[in-house]
Amino acid sequence: MRVEQIAVFLENKSGRLAEITSIIAEEGVNIRALSVADTADFGILRLIVDNVDKAQNALKEKGFTVGKTNVLAVEVSDKVGGLAKVLRSIEGAGLNVEYMYAFVNKSGENAVLIFRFEDMDKAIDSLMAEGYTLLTGEQICSL
């Protein structure tokens, strides 16, 4: 149910994102979802890929600082209010969202929300009790 994600710390300068994605592409690793957050000095690139270990090793070999974290992938209807509904459920459960990002399936029927929660176990129990589908990493990569 938990999905492995890699986080890459990068300098906030031109070309770094292109360099990272090129390294991953050269290894034959497919990026399924990503998010970029930045500060004045550095950025954090969060990626869900089809081969976490291969991507992580290739980036480390090129001198990047890379970490692995677990996130939850929640499938919701891709319609007006889909995000609001799941966020209301999260609020009702007293869960704290550390960060989130989203993407839409190729079919366009559902959206997938990627969440990092302060209490991952409570989040799993709460979301499943509310009837949400939690996807595995393999399911995300097959979308």
Salt bridges, closest charged atoms under 4 A:
GLU4 OE2 - LYS68 NZ 3.71
GLU11 OE2 - ARG16 NH2 3.48
GLU19 OE1 - ARG16 NH1 2.79
ASP53 OD1 - LYS68 NZ 2.66
GLU98 OE1 - ARG116 NE 3.62
ASP121 OD1 - ARG2 NH2 2.23
